[in-house]
Amino acid sequence: MEEQVKSKQRVADHGEVLTGKREVNAMLDLVKSETERIDSRFLEPACGTGNFLSEILERKLSVVEARYGKSQLDFERYAILAVTSIYGIDILEDNVQQCRHRLFGIFDLNYLRLFKNKTNDRCRESVRYILERNIIRGDALTLKTVGEKPGPIVFSEWSPVNGSMLKRRDFTFHGLLEHASMQELPIFSDLGEDVFIPTPEKEYPLTHFLEVADVDRQQL
């Protein structure tokens, strides 16, 4: 049986009821074309263990495999791009950890199936790092992280440049929502129309997609 309630206490304390797979697919089918666009961004503000995000990643990776499955470099590049497009927030630490683990497992299962002993641990390290940045323990109502030292929720935008390079820019969730409410132009649109982009909190140099996890270590 599919687990939708972990405990009555969690329902009482946090209103936690996980969405079933049938309902997830029915809802995602309403925006089916977007779920199959590799770089189309999704944010789940109460992601739980990742029921929605895992299905979105499955759909995106199916497209990546169909288009690029015969080339390991191309598969790695576009699979990582698919991972960068998925964002989640949850207030419970165990959900955040399970969601990250689940999304990584989906990537790694497909990666191993296609390339077996030729797989690259650097690629896995990049995926893990991006998931740590994109799946955040926080409260989507207060727009702050949860833990010993709460602070603003910060999301990283990952934009592909010249094939194998990624441009990372960090934005506060509060800033994104504030600008979105004041502007008619969309934020982070990848459909080709004019967009309004708020000022990032921090920008990073162009980085090869296999080296994104090294950037923070270089700044220590």
C-alpha positions in Angstrom: 0.0 0.0 0.0 1.2 3.5 -0.8 2.0 5.5 2.3 0.2 8.8 2.5 0.2 9.3 6.3 3.4 8.7 8.3 1.7 9.2 11.7 -1.3 10.8 13.2 1.0 13.1 15.2 2.6 14.5 12.0 -0.8 15.2 10.6 -1.8 17.0 13.8 1.4 18.9 14.1 2.2 19.7 10.4 -0.9 18.8 8.4 1.3 16.3 6.6 -0.6 14.1 4.1 1.4 12.8 1.2 -0.1 13.0 -2.3 -0.8 9.6 -3.9 0.9 8.6 -7.2 -2.4 8.6 -9.2 -3.2 12.1 -8.1 0.4 13.2 -8.7 0.3 12.0 -12.3 -3.2 13.4 -12.9 -2.1 16.8 -11.8 1.2 16.8 -13.7 -0.6 15.7 -16.8 -2.4 19.0 -16.8 1.0 20.6 -17.6 2.4 17.5 -19.4 4.4 19.4 -22.0 6.2 21.4 -19.2 7.1 18.2 -17.3 8.8 16.9 -20.4 10.9 20.0 -21.1 14.3 19.3 -19.7 14.9 22.9 -18.4 11.4 23.8 -17.3 11.6 24.8 -13.6 9.4 23.5 -10.9 9.1 24.5 -7.2 7.2 22.4 -4.7 6.8 24.6 -1.6 5.7 21.6 0.6 7.6 18.8 -1.1 7.4 16.1 1.6 9.4 13.1 0.5 9.3 14.2 -3.2 6.2 12.6 -4.7 5.7 15.3 -7.2 9.4 16.1 -7.8 10.4 12.5 -8.3 7.8 12.0 -11.0 8.8 15.2 -12.7 12.5 14.1 -12.7 11.4 10.7 -14.0 9.7 12.4 -16.9 12.5 14.7 -17.7 15.1 11.9 -17.6 13.0 9.8 -20.0 13.3 12.7 -22.5 17.0 13.0 -21.8 17.6 9.3 -22.4 15.5 9.4 -25.6 17.5 12.3 -27.0 21.0 11.8 -25.6 21.2 8.3 -24.2 23.8 7.2 -26.8 26.3 9.8 -25.6 27.5 9.7 -22.0 28.7 13.3 -22.0 25.4 14.6 -23.5 23.4 12.5 -21.1 25.4 13.8 -18.1 25.0 17.4 -19.3 21.3 17.3 -19.8 20.5 15.0 -16.9 22.2 17.5 -14.6 20.3 20.3 -16.3 17.1 18.4 -15.5 18.1 18.2 -11.8 18.9 21.9 -11.7 15.4 22.7 -12.7 13.7 21.0 -9.7 13.3 22.9 -6.4 11.6 21.9 -3.1 11.0 23.2 0.4 9.8 21.2 3.4 9.7 22.1 7.1 10.7 18.6 8.3 14.4 17.5 8.1 13.7 13.8 7.5 11.5 14.7 4.5 14.2 16.9 3.1 16.8 14.2 3.4 14.5 11.5 2.0 13.6 13.8 -0.9 17.2 14.5 -1.8 18.1 10.8 -1.5 15.1 9.8 -3.6 15.9 12.2 -6.4 19.5 11.2 -6.4 18.5 7.5 -6.6 16.3 8.2 -9.6 19.2 9.8 -11.4 21.7 7.2 -10.4 19.5 4.3 -11.4 19.1 5.6 -14.9 22.8 6.6 -15.1 24.0 3.1 -14.1 21.5 1.4 -16.3 22.8 3.2 -19.4 26.6 3.4 -18.7 27.3 0.8 -16.1 31.0 0.8 -15.1 31.7 3.9 -17.3 29.8 6.2 -14.9 31.6 9.2 -13.4 31.6 9.9 -9.7 32.2 13.6 -10.5 28.8 13.6 -12.2 27.2 12.0 -9.1 28.9 14.6 -6.9 27.5 17.5 -9.0 24.0 16.0 -8.7 24.3 15.6 -4.9 25.5 19.1 -4.5 22.7 20.6 -6.7 20.1 18.7 -4.7 21.5 20.1 -1.5 21.1 23.6 -2.9 17.7 23.0 -4.4 15.9 21.0 -1.8 15.8 23.1 1.3 14.6 22.7 4.8 12.4 25.8 5.4 9.0 27.2 5.8 7.4 28.5 2.6 5.1 30.7 4.7 7.8 32.6 6.6 10.2 32.3 3.7 12.9 31.3 6.1 15.0 28.2 6.8 14.2 26.0 9.8 16.9 25.0 12.3 19.2 26.5 14.9 20.0 29.6 12.9 17.0 30.5 10.7 17.7 32.8 7.8 16.2 33.7 4.4 15.6 30.8 2.0 18.1 31.2 -0.8 17.7 29.4 -4.2 20.3 29.0 -6.8 19.5 29.6 -10.4 21.6 27.4 -12.7 21.7 28.5 -16.3 23.5 26.6 -19.1 26.1 28.5 -21.1 28.1 27.2 -24.0 27.2 23.6 -23.6 29.1 22.3 -20.6 29.2 25.4 -18.4 26.7 26.5 -15.8 26.2 30.0 -14.5 25.0 30.1 -10.8 23.2 33.0 -9.3 21.7 33.0 -5.8 18.3 34.7 -5.0 16.4 35.0 -1.8 12.9 33.4 -2.0 11.5 36.6 -0.4 13.1 38.7 -3.1 11.8 36.6 -5.9 8.2 36.7 -4.6 8.4 40.4 -3.8 9.5 41.3 -7.3 7.0 38.9 -8.8 4.2 40.6 -7.0 5.3 44.0 -8.2 6.0 43.1 -11.8 3.9 41.9 -14.7 6.9 40.3 -16.4 7.7 36.7 -15.4 10.8 35.6 -13.5 13.3 33.1 -14.9 11.2 32.5 -18.0 12.9 30.2 -20.5 10.2 30.6 -23.2 11.9 33.5 -25.0 9.8 36.4 -23.9 11.0 39.5 -22.0 11.6 38.8 -18.3 12.2 40.7 -15.1 15.2 39.4 -13.2 15.8 40.8 -9.7 19.3 41.5 -8.4 21.0 38.3 -7.2 22.4 38.0 -3.7 25.5 36.5 -5.2 26.9 35.5 -8.5 29.4 32.8 -9.3 31.9 32.4 -12.2 31.1 30.1 -15.1 31.7 26.6 -14.0 31.9 23.2 -15.8 28.9 21.1 -14.8 31.2 18.4 -13.4 32.8 21.0 -11.1 29.9 22.9 -9.5 30.5 21.2 -6.1 34.1 22.6 -6.0 33.1 26.3 -6.0 32.2 26.5 -2.3 35.3 24.5 -1.3 37.5 26.9 -3.3 36.0 29.9 -1.3 36.7 28.4 2.1 
